[in-house]
Amino acid sequence: MDKQDVEQLATLLQDIRDGQREQLSIQREHLELAKTQYDRANAINDRAERIQAKSDALINRSGRVFKLVIPILVVLIAAAGWLLFRIM
């Protein structure tokens, strides 16, 4: 190998090193982006779980109210019917 071959090899190795550094930099950026997206997805999932919990509580509460209101309505309708038939 002469001096020119050594210089070309050194230049080639430097280009390879520079390319690897650039690739590592790009990978770091992508990793940071992936972490950000992961955190955002977790925040959205946490919010969705809280909304579902509130929805479950609301449905349970409305079910209890429904069970209370229906018998009262039945009694009121029966009383109104009884009053209507008694007046006639």
Sequence and secondary structure as in RCSB ss.txt:
>XXXX:A:sequence
MDKQDVEQLATLLQDIRDGQREQLSIQREHLELAKTQYDRANAINDRAERIQAKSDALINRSGRVFKLVIPILVV
LIAAAGWLLFRIM
>XXXX:A:secstr
  HHHHHHHHHHHHHHHHHHHHHHHHHHHHHHHHHHHHHHHHHHHHHHHHHHHHHHHHHHHHHHHHHHHHHHHHH
HHHHHHHHHHHH 
